[in-house]
Every structure is written in C-alpha cells, then in structure tokens.
C-alpha cells in the first residue's frame, strides 16, 4: 500500500517487495523513489535567510514609497487650497480646476491604503521567516503558540511529555493561523492514529514539505490577531439555530419595499395628501416587527462577535486550498470536500462575512438610524441564520478539512526545517514494538543533542531499567522516547535515523504532583496514574514510561510495589522504561529473565568539576553522586561529604 501511495506522489517505480515490508517511510526510501532534494531542502536556514533578506529589501522599498506618497498627498492638498483660493477670490481660473488636485489626492489616498496593506503582508512574511530562523538556531522557546488552553485536565501523557506550554512540542510544531488548525494539531498529538491514517499523513507531509512558497503565501494572509480565540467559528456553526417564523421573514422584506415605493410615488406627486398616513402606518408596523424580533436579533449578533474575527481569515485560506494542485490522496480528498459543493466555500464565506460586517456597522448610531427604515439589521440577522441553516453540515466539513490541512502544513514545515528527521516505519503488529536508531530529544538543539539506540519488543526486551546519577539524562531519555512515539503516531517526522513502531497507547508517570484542592498526595496521585496505565495495558499495546517510580514511599514498599506493577505490565505485553535512583529496584530485572535489561547514565570529573556526557551504558550504575551535587551547591559541608563516603 505504501508503495502505491508513493507512486501517485512521485511517479516513480516502486521497489519490488516494498509493499510487504511494513509501512515504509524513511529519508533513504524517499531518495530511492526519486524525490529531488535540492539545496533549499538540505539547508533550510540559508534559504530562510536569503528570503528574509529579499523581503527586508522589499519592506524598505515599500516604506520609502509610503513616504513619497505622503509628500505627494501634502503637495496635492496644498495645491488644492491654492487653486480654491485663487478660483474663489480672483476668478482668474474656473472652480472646476479644484477637481484636479482633489482627484489626485483621492488617488494618492487609495495608493497609500494599498501600500499599507502590502507592507502588512510583507511584515507577516518577515515574521514567518524570523521565527523559522529562531527555531533553526534553537531560540524559539516562548515566541510561538504554546497551546496551554488545549491541554486536557487528565491525559495519560500530555503533561508528562511537555506537549503544551512555553518551550513545548506543540510550540515547536504549531504555525497554524486558525483556532481550528491548532485544535486539530493538538488532537493528533493527544490521540494516536491508526496505521493507514498515519501513512496517509506521511505522504501528504512529504508532498507539502517542499512547498515553501505556498507556506509563505499562507503566512501572508491578512487576519486579526484574535484568530487565537480557538474554534469559535466551529462552536457558532454547531450552536442551536435561531428560527424566524415564515410570515415574519416575508414582512421584513415587504414592509421596507412598500415604504420605499410609497415614498417614491409621494415624491413625484402621484398620490394625494393621504400618503402621510400610509407612511406612518408602515413605520409603525416596521417598529412593531423589529421589536418582536429584537431579542433574537441581539442574540444572533452577540454570538457572532468572536466568529467574525476568524471569518476574515477563513475565506482566503480556503481559497488557497481550493485552487492548489495536489498529488497525494489525502490532500486531494481534503480539497474535494471543499470543491464538491455547488458553490465554493470561500465565496460563500465571503458573502457571510459581508453580512456580518454590515451588521457590525449598525453599532454606529448614525448608520443604524439611516438604515432602520429598511429593517437592515433584522433582514441581515435573518439572512445570516438562513445561511447557517443551509451550510450547517457543509461548514463543519469545510472547517474539518481546513483544520487537517493546517495540521499537515505545520508538520511539513517541521520536516522542512529538520532535514535530518525521518518518518517512522509503522509495523501493524499484534504486539508492542519500539525500535530506534540514533534517537534524540525533539526539543533539544541539534548541536547538543546526544542520541542513542534503543529497542523494546513485546516478544523480546519489554523493560529497560534505567539507573543513573542525578542530572545525567534519565528523564530526558524517557521524554525522547515518549515524544518521538507521539510524533510517529501522529504522522510527523521523528528525530531518529530509523524508527520502527507498532500502533501503541502511551502511558506516563513522570510529572505527577500533589493537589491540596483535591486533598491528594503525590503518592496517591502516582498510584492512581499507575492504575490507569495498567488498565490501558490490558486493552491495547502500551508503551509505559515511569520516572522514579513510587518515589513517594519508603524503600521496602517501593521495591515490592514497583515489582508488582512492572510484572503486571510485562504480563500484559506492554513495553517501556523505568528510571530509578534506588539501585535496589535494578534487581527487578532478574525476575523478568531475558525480558528486561539494565542500563545506566553516569558522570565523570575533570578536576573537581562534575561533567556529563549523557550517554546510555549497559548495566547498573556502580556509584552515586547525590552527596557531591549537594556539596557542590553548598548544601553539605565537605566534611559531611567525606564522612558519608
């Protein structure tokens, strides 16, 4: 299946036997399929820098043009004043000459507005490349979208693996413009997909990876900063409809028509003096109708406050998807969901946005008074609700397609900026599998990231017990495994030379905290999380990551409790890693025979200075460094350290 998908994308002949080798996705396999990897793909920072320089020169030119236009406008205004003065006082020239500077001034004002929009567009592109360069240089933390509001209160791994917040995986991935796109990306990270879906996403990401011009254009689309409010448009579409009686809708149209017609006939003298009573009667009827529908009209207008900000962004983004040319099945499917309807979604949303804009103008008192005779507000509310009723199902489909596309675009940008990453090879096995070569932490700078090989197999090594010195990299190893598993099962590229993984559920006990509000100790919270992971392992293949397991109790209870938990996890076929400072727990490996191994991290000294190389070594740690760390930080005097040793 994977080979046929690549044929549709690359138009190259699939390597024989590839269809039966799992779901293929790796950089080397892309190369064998004839995908052209040019300098822009190999050196994203140089390409970003080159484009940033070009756009900065363009922005400088726009600012200079803006300054010249302002000078021209001042000259035109002054010329108009002089011509008006001469024409009105001396009558040497005709007053019609005033039109020349007036028309020039209006043309210049129009050019200023257009130039200002161009400058805003270029500035958004500059921000796009500046943030991209910051990511490539490891200075992106806190500058993007953390997505804290998207993190669920309870989840088996979200808080443990730093998926959301400043410096999180979500911040590294997310460049989505809409709340729908951010919500979709978060959903993919929180819910592992099936093999077929993961493969489809990988092919789509591979196609979008090289479309840098498209991503630049996407980033340049004008949109309010309030597009960060979340899935407000989606909420509005799914909210209960506001219904208007049919006769009320008819009256809202007929009464203004009658009022306008009567006024015209009265103005040309066709009617006698009784026309005033007719106009008065129509005005009273309009007032009564508007009063009867006022509550519903206000409710509709209030519900549109937040969605109106995203509507300005949706139409141009949807239009870009509608008009783009794609090859892979998933992207074509998302596009066809937009183009299958009778009218293009982008055009229909533009109509809706026009009505919403006119409705918003009624907040201006003078405009509201002038348009009240034609019941503009009432008719706009009826049109908007009729539009929502007609496009309710279609809008949900359009938003879902847009959300999926934005999530894919985020991952494609991530892949472009990390050419050393590769796609995981999905193995549809009935047992848990995680085999990685040169695995690294996705959030660490590529220059300092230390990689390692690691293998977990439900029919082989199920447990890796990790002992090690303080600050030596145990927790980082767990998060490296967990984050790459999350990326792989979302369809995104992973930081590894090669990763084979089966469909897995992930369960972590790493960032457990007590809660005064819930009257829950850290130990109780950890026990409840372990129970959750055990339940998960009994129903599906599970990857467990336990950091300092049962650290909130005494050594004896920890030993027996941890042993019981690990034995049950292994018995259910789960695979995973457990870290500990308590070297007694490393003896648990013996009870599991060949299904478990011990590894460790350690420090070394250069003079009196403690150093770490963050490399995983086989076996159990033979010494500890806790007292040395406390002494180095001034918590223990050297005499106490020597005494303890």
N, C-alpha and C positions, 0 to 999 in steps of 0.2 A: 504494500500500500504506500509506504513512504517513497519508494522509487517512482511510482506513477505520479505522485504529487509533485515530485521534483521535476518530472518530465514536463508537466504543464507549466512549471515556473521557468525552467532553464532551457527547454527544448533540446536537451541533450540525452543521449542514450544512457539508460540506467545500467549500472554494473551488474552483471549476472549474479544471481543468488542474493542480491541485496534485500529483496522483499522478505526473506526468511531470517534475516539477521537482527530482528527486533525493529524498533522504530528509529531509523538512522538519523542522527543529527550531530555532526561534528565539523570543525573547521576543515579538517583534511578531506572529509567526504564532500563538502561543498566544493573544494578545489577540484576533486575528481569529476565533478559534474560540469566543469567548465564555467563556473561563476567567475566573472572578472573581478579581481581585487586590485583596484587602482591605488594610486598614491593617496587619494583622499580617504580611502577606507583604511589604509595602513597607518597613516599619520593624521589622525583627526585634529590634533592640536594645531598643526601647521595650516591645515585647511581652514579651521575656525579663525586663526589669527589673520590669514590672508583676507578672508571675507570681512572680518571685523575692520581691518584697515580700509577696505574699499567702502564700507558703509560709513565709517567715520569721515572719510573724504566727502562722501555724498551728503552727510549731515552738515558738514561745514559749508558746502556749496548752497544748501537749502537755507541755512541761516543768513548767508550773505545776500541771497536773493530776497529773503524776507526783509532785510534791512533796506535794500534798494526799493522794494515795493512801498515801504513806509515813506521813504523820501519822495517817491513819485506821488503818493497819495497826498502828502503835505503840499507839494507843488500844485497838484490839481485843485485842492481846496483853496489855496491862496489865489490861484488863477481865477477860480470861480468867484471869489469875493471881489477881486479887482474888476472882472468883467461885469459883475452885477452892479457894482458901484458906478462904473462908467456908463453902463446902459441906462441906469435909473436916474442918474443925475445930469448927464450932459446930452444924452440921446444921440451921441455920435454913432453908436452901433446899435443894432437891434437886440432886444432882450432874448431873442432866440439863441444868441451866441452863448448864453448861460448853459444851454443844453450840452455843449461840447465838454466843458470840464466836469459837468455833472455825470455824464455818461462815462467819461474816463475814470472818475472817482469810483463809480459803481463797479466798473470792470476791474479796477485795482483791488477793491474790497473783496470781490469774488476770487481774484487770484490769491490774495492773502489767505482766505479761508482754505482754498485748495492746497496752498503751500504748507499751511499749518497742519492739515490732515496728512500730507506726505511726510512732514517732519515727525509727526507722532508715529506713523507707520515705521519709519526708519529707526526711530528710538526703540520701538518694541523689538526690532530685529537686532539692534545693538545689545539690548538686554539679554536676548536669546543667546548670542554668541559669548557675551561676557560671562554669563552663568555657566555656559558649556566649558569655557576655558578654566573657570574656577573649579569645576568638577574634575577636569583632567589634571589639575595641579593640586588636588586634594584640599581645596579651600572652599568647599561648598556648604559646609555644615551651618545650618541656621539661616541660609539665604534663600531656601526654597520653601515648598509647601510640606509641612510636617504631617498633616492629616490627623492630628490628635482627636478631632471630633469623630473620626471614622473608626477608632479603635473600640471594639466591644468591651463591655464590662467584664464578661467572662469568656475566655477563649483558651484552648489548650496550649497555645504557643505565642500569641501576638505580643504580649508584654515581655515575655522571656527573651524573645529574639530581637527586640528593639525594632519592631516593624514600623512603628509610628512615633512621631515626635521629632524634635531637632536632632539632626545627625543620624536619622533612621534610614532604613532601607527604602521606605516609601518616599522620603525626601529625595533620595538619590535617584529614584526611578521617575518620579512624577513631574511632568511638564504639561499636564493636561490643562486646557483652557476652561473647561466647564466642570461644574459640580458633578454632572452625570459621569464624565470621564474619570474623575477622581474616585467616585464611589465604585465604579466598575473595576478599576485597578486594585482598590482595596479589597473588593470581593474576591478577585482572583488570587490575591496573596493569602487571604484567610481561608479559602476553600480549595483544596487540591482538585484538579480536574482529572477526567478520565484520559486514558492513553490517546484515543482518537482525537479528542479535543486539543490535547497538548501538542500533538503532531501538526494539526491544522494551524495552530497559533505559531508554531516554529516556522512553518513555511511562509506564513504571512509576514512575520517579523523579518525573515531573511529578505523578502522582496522589498519591504519598506526601508530596510537598513540603508540602502544606497540613495534613497530619495531625499537628499539633503535640501534641495531647492523646494520640494513640497513642504518639508518641515519648517523651513524659513518662512514660506508663504503662510503656513498655518499660524505661526507665531506672530505674524504681522497683522492678523485680522483685528480690526478695531472692536474693542469690547470693554465694558465697565469693569473696574476692579471688584465690584460687588458680585462678579460671577463666582466668587468664593463662598456664596451663601449655601452651597450644597445643591441637592437635587430639587430645587424649588419648583421648576417647571414640571418635573415629573410628579411632584406632590399635587400641583394645581390640576394637572390632567386627570389624576386619579381621584380627586375630591368629588363629593356629591354634586350633581348638576343643579343649577338654579333654573327652574322651569317658569315659563311665562305662558299664560292662557292664550290660545289662538286669537280670540277676539281682541285681547289687549295688544297683541302684536300688529293686528290689522289696523286698529285705531291709532297706534303710534305712527303709522305711515300715512293714513288717510287724513287725519286732523291737520298735520302741517301742510299737506298738499292743498286741502280745502282753504286753509288760512292764506297761503301764498296766492292761490288762484283768485280768491275773493279780493285780496288787496290789490292785485294787478287790475282786475276789472273795475274796481272802485277808482283806481288811479287814473284810468283812461276815460272815466265818465260814463261807462256803460250802465252802472247801477244807480238807483235813486238814493235818497238820503237814508234809507233803511239799512244800508250796508254796515253802518257802525254797530247796530245790534247783532248782526251776523258775526262780525269780527269779535265782539265781546263774548258772544256765546261760545265760539270756537276756543277763545283764550281760556275761558272758564273750564271747558271740557279738557283742554290740554293740561291745565293746572291740576285738575282732579286726577287725571290719568297718571301724571308724573308723581303726585303724592301717593297714590295707591302702589306704585312700583318703586317708590323711593328706597324702602328697606332692602329690597332685592338688588337694586342698582348699587347701593352703597356697599353691600356685601361682595358683589362681583368686583367692584373697583378696589376694595381693600384686599381681596385675595390675589389681585394682580400686581400688587406693589413690588414684591420680591421677584416673581417670574419675569416682570417686564425688563429687568436688567439682563437676564440671560437670553431673552428673545432677540435682543440686538446682536448677540453673538451666534445664535443657533443658525440663522438663515445663511450667512456666508460660509460657515463651516460645513453645513450640509451640502451647499452648492459645490464645494471643493471635492467632496466625496462623490457626488453625482456625476461630475464632469471628468474625473480622473480615469486613467486606463490601468486596470489591474489584470494580473495573470492568474494568481493562485485562487483556489476555490473559495476559501473563507472570505477574502476581500471582495470577490465577485458576488458572493452571497449577501454580504452586508450592503453592497451597492445596489443589488437587485431589490432588496427590501425597501429601498428609497425610491427607486425608479419604476416599481411595479404599479404604483397607483396612477390614477388618471392625471393628476397634477403633481408637479414636483413639490416635495416638502418645502424646499427653500422658498418657492414662490408663495405657497400657502401661508407660511410663517411670516413672510414679509407683509402679506395682507393683514394678518392678525396684529402684527406689530404696528401697522399704520393706525388701526382702530384703537389700539391701546394708547398710542401717542396722542391721538385726538382726544381720547377720554381723559388723559392726563392734563391736556390744555385747559380743561374745564375747571382746573384748580385756580386759574386766572379769572378773577371776578368779571372783568370786562368781557372776556371771551364767553364766559358762561351766560351772561346777560344777553349778549348778541345772538347766541345760538339757541337760547331757550325757546323761542317761538317755533323752531322746527324740531323740538324734542331731541336734540342731537345726543345728549347723554343717554337718554332712555333707549334710543334706537341703536346706539353703539353697544350698550350692555346686551341688548337682545341679539345683535349680530355676533358678539364675542361668545355668548353662551351657545348660540346655534352652531358656531364654528367648532366649539369644544365638543358638542354632542356629535357632530358629523365626523370629526377627526380623532375621537377619543382613542379608539383602537389603533389607528394609524400613527398617532403621535407617540403612543407607548412603544410602538415598533421602531419609529424613527429615532427616538431617544436611546433605545437599547442598542441600535446599530451604531449611533454616534458614540455611545459610551464604550462599546467594544473596540471601535476603530481608534479612539483616543488612547485606550489602554495598550493596544498593539503599537501605536505610534510612540508611546513612552518607552516601551521595551525595545523598539527598533532603534531609537535614539541612544538608549543604554548600550545596545550591542555595537552601534557605530562608534561610540566613544571608548569602547573596550574591545579592541580587535583581538586581544589575547584570550577573550572568553570563548566558550563553546557551548553548543546545545547538548543537553543530556540525552542519552540514548535510553528511551523508555522500553523496559522489558515487562511485557504483560505476564508476570509470573504469579503463581498462587502462593508464593512465599515472599517474605520481605527481603529486599536487596538494596544495598548502597555500596557501590564500588567506585572509588575515586582515585585519580592520579593527579598529583600536583594541585591539591585542593587548597584554596585560600579564602580568607575572610573578605566578603564583597565590599565592606565599608572601609577597609584599610587602604592606605596609599600603596600603589603597586610597587613603589621603590622599596618599601619597608616590609611588605607582606611576606611572611615566611610560609611556604607551602609544604604539604605533606601528603603521602599516600595513605589511604585508609580503606579497609574493606569490612563490610558487615553482610552476613548472609544467613538467612533463616535456616539453611541446611548446612551451615558451617559455623563460622565465628559469629555468635549472636551478641556477645558482650565484649566491650573494651573497657577495662577498669583503668582509669587514669589517675595516677598519683603524681604529686609534684610539689615543688617549692611554691611559696607564696609569690604571686605576680609572675609566674613563669609561663602562663599561657593556657591553663587548663580550660577556663571558662571561654576563652577566645576560640579554642578548638571546638567546643560544643556549639557555639554560635556559628562557626564556619560551616559545620555540618548542617545545622538547622536552617540557616539562611539559604544555603545552596539547594537544599531539598525544597524549600518553599519556592525559590526561583524556578527550579526544574519542573515542579508540578504545576506551576503557573504558565509554563511555556517559554519563559525567559532564558537567556543565556546565563551560564554559571561561570564562576571563577574556578576553573579546573582545566587541566589538559584533556581529561576524559572523565566522564561520569556516567555510570550505568545505574539506573534506579528503577525499581518497580513501583506501581501505584501504592502509596503509603499514606497513612494518617500519622500526624506528628503530635507527640505529647511531651511537654517540657515541664520540669520543676527546677527553675533557675532563679527567677526574680520574685520569690514568694515573700509577702510582707504580712505583718500582723495588722489587725484592724480594731481600733478602740470602738469605732462606731458599731461594728458587728460583734463586739465582745469576743474576738477570735485571736488566739495567739498565733505566732508564726508557725509553731509546730503543728497546731491543729490545721492551719491553712495548708501546710505542706502535705499532711496526711490525707486531707480531702482531695488535693490535686493528684496524689499518687493513686488514690482510689479511682479517680476519673480516668487516669491513664490505663489502669488495669482493666477497667470496663471497656475502654476503647480497644485494647489489645485482644479482647475476647471476640470482638465482632469484625475486626479488619486487621490487615497487615499494618504494623505500627513501628515507627521509629521513635524511641524514647531517649531523652536527654536529661539526665539528673545531675545537678550540680550540688556537691556537698550534701549528699542525700541524708536526710534525717539529722541534720546538724544541730537541731534544737533540743536534743535529749542526751542522756548520758551514754558513755561509750558502749556499755553492755547492751542496752536497749537498741542502740543504733546498729550494732553488729547483727543482732538477731532479726531486727525489723527490716533492715536493708537486705539481708539474705533472703528473707521470706518474700519480699517484694520482687527482687531480681529473679528468684526461682520461678515465681508465677509468671512474670513477663516472658522469661525464656520458654516456659512450658506452653505458652500460648503462641509461640512462634515470633514474638517481637524481637527487634534488634535495636541496639543503642549503645550509648556511652554513659558511664557513671564516673564522676570525679570525686576525690576524697582527699582530705588531709590526714584522716585516720588510717594509718597503714595497716591496721588490723583488718579493715574491710577488703584489702587486697587478697586475703585468704579465701574469700568467697569464690574466686576464680577456680580454685582447686575442686570445689564441689560440682562445678559445671563441666569438668574434664576438658575436652577439646573445643567446647562451645564458647570458651572465654579466654581472653589473654590480658596480661598486664602490660601497660606502657607507662612511661613517666616523663616529666619535664624536670629540669634541674638548672641551678645557677652555677656560675663559676666566678672566681675572684681574680681581679687584677690589682695586686697590692691589697689594700683594704676596701676596694670598691667592688660591690656586687654587680655582676653582669648577667644578662640572659641572652641566650641565642634562640629561644622559642622553638626548639627542635624536639620532635617526639622521638623517644628512645624506647627500646623494648625493655621489659622487666619492671621491677618495683623500685621506687626511689629508696636509696640507701641512707640518706641523711635529710635533715630538715633545716630550715632557715628562719623559722618564726622568731626565735630569740635574737638572731642577728638583725632582722628587719626592725624589731622593736628597739634594739640598742642603737641602730643607725639613725632612727628618728628621735632618739633621746628619751624613749620611754623607760629603758632599763640602763642602769649604770654598767660600765664594762665589768666591774667586779661581780655583779649578779650574773652576767652572761657567762663568765668563766666558771662560776660556781655551778650554774646549771649544766654546763657542758661536762 
